[in-house]
Amino acid sequence: MIKITLPDGSVREFEKGTTPMEIAKNISEGFARNVISAKFNTAIIESSTPLHKDGSLVLYTWKDKEGKTAFWHSTSHIVAQALEELYPGVKLTIGPAIDNGFYYDVDLPEGTISEKDFPSIEKKALEIARGKHDFKMKSVTKEDALNFYKEEGNEYKIELIENLEDGTITFCDHDTFTDLCRGGHIPNTGIVKAIKILSVAGAYWRGDENKPQLTRIYGISFPKQKELTEYLALLEEAKKRDHRKLGKELELFTFSQKVGQGLPLWLPKGAALRERLEGFLKKAQKKAGYEMVVTPHIGQKELYVTSGHYAKYGEDSFQPIKTPKMDEEFLLKPMNCPHHCEVYNFKPHSYKDLPKRFAEFGTVYRYEQSGELHGLTRVRGFTQDDAHIFCTPDQVDQEFMNVIDLSLYVLGSLGFDNFTAQVSIRDPKNPDKYIGTVENWEKAENAIINAAKEKGLDYVIEEGEAAFYGPKLDFMVKDALGRNWQLGTIQVDYTLPERFDLTYKGSDNELHRPIMIHRAPFGSMERFIALLLEHTGGNFPLWLIPEQAIVLPVSEKHEKYAEKVLKSLENSEIRALIDNRNETVGKKIREAEMNKIPFMLIVGENDEKANTISVRRHGGDDLGAITIEEFKDLVTKEINSTLKSF
């Protein structure tokens, strides 16, 4: 008999060789019908894998992230079989699950795959799925695996196998199809009821531009057709909300090939939006005891060697900038933290001075590959709302909780109410990925977990997601379309204070090492604005939107009154403008709607006589004729309802 520990802590005994599916049926026949994947101890396995020793078992359904991963990975096998049948001679490479769906990279013998080919691939894949073929794993010797793919003439699989150790190689079979695979599949192909090929793109083998370019086929699948229909509707809505499209329509930002890829140019409306966001955070930071600093856009290479950033990120940095002086090199700043360490080092500190909280909207630069660039979410130059807190060990917990409060204030003021907290810790199996002592890592990880508990956050712990110098807490936000984004991060760092020899004099008159907390509620201004654009669809909170109202005179003879209305609004710091073009009011309203302006103030003869304005909200809600003062009160109340004081 073997002892199986279930997620609720209960332990049940089963005969050796019992499968996860049999255990699921022992729990509940109804539950078992939904089980599609499993994890035994730390390994993802099939629901049909026999278990021969004691261990912990987790059973996954479609509702679980891990269940979706197995589902989409299994579908990539089905699509790969369809491609083999439709394109004789195609060479398969890899086909993993991704956050939403899967892709498969293939080398086509000739021709290309385009959008017109998608329906035939989907049809063939669904035909295969309806066969209800079991996914079966089998171990293969390295020699047999190499011979299999040598016969096929697939140099890509051969390269993968040559890097594997004998005794660790497995194939997955279903129907007439065999593929090199580590495992993690659903029970059979029949569970897949809906498949959609989403797009096709080029991709270099192993991500190396010096290697052959392959065809990457992206797709997604579901256990019900209804779910695919809903997902495609969501994709259409996402296209409408694409921040690149909205940023252009609302005249917020642009890009120029002459300036360079990944380097956004902020237009007047976008610059004003950024300025308001910065002002909003600066006001809250001032109340929280932060001091603003300014550091250069470049630093000597040795600065980043000292911090450890050069060793970790040197390959992703821009090439060093050489000066007329021999052997002197500078880098475009990839991080603000080393500069802030040197700000701290400006003078000696006592324990009575701490905590010191230095904040900066600091622009940093990373050389992202051109294929990785994406609007404002992946750029080469971006501004972080960075701050670094230098504190004593007994101040860490409280300071961390204070930063949580600030982060929650930022998210709440901008309508990001649906989120979880992710505590990212080390991967204990890969200690070489990190710098610093195990003791300090344990202290830092415990500090973050304690703060999350104290604040009552809904949090999860993720191994292996920590920064190289310390663990962190990230806010994982769900937007209006149900997509998850990482917004805002807080990190505890024992390492940089050691590397920069930061000290303070304690009450014992001895020198001690401060602890450093990194925090950025926005993360980067560029990415935050991109996600805010897509979350709101361009309908920003009233306190933030570039233009809060537009005055629309019915005809030329009402322009003087319109200017009077505008001046009154501006005196109350309401951002407004006049549309006095020789166009119909209907056309002006339509264009104001397209520009996402919250209020349209229509002024005609009756309004001028009564000293009122006819107010129409974005979206078509008619508020009727009210006085200018009543409108001001309306705006003030709406702003105060969303923008609370920190």
Secondary structure by P-SEA (a helix, b strand, c coil): cbbbbccccbbbbbcccccaaaaaaaacaaaaaaccccccccccccccccccccbbbbbbccccaaaaaaaaaaaaaaaaaaaaaacccccccbbbbccccbbbbbbbccccccccaaaaaaaaaaaaaacbbbbbbbbbcaaaaaaaaaaaccaaaaaaaaacccccbbbbbcccccccccccccccccccccccccbbbbbccccccccbbbbbbbbcccccaaaaaaaaaaaaaaaaacaaaaaaaaccccccccccccbbbbcaaaaaaaaaaaaaaaaaaaaabbbbbbbcccccaaaaaaaccccccccccccccccccccccccccccaaaaaaaaaaccccccccccbbbbcbbbbbbbccccccccccccccccccbbbbbbcccaaaaaaaaaaaaaaaaaaaacccbbbbbbccccccccccccccaaaaaaaaaaaaaaaaaaccbbbbbcccccccccbbbbbccccccbbbbcbbbbbbcccccccbbbbbccccbbbbbbbbbbbccccaaaaaaaaaaaaccccccccccccbbbbbccccaaaaaaaaaaaaaaaccccccccccccaaaaaaaaaaacccbbbbbcaaaaaacccccccccccccccccaaaaaaaaaaaaaaccccc
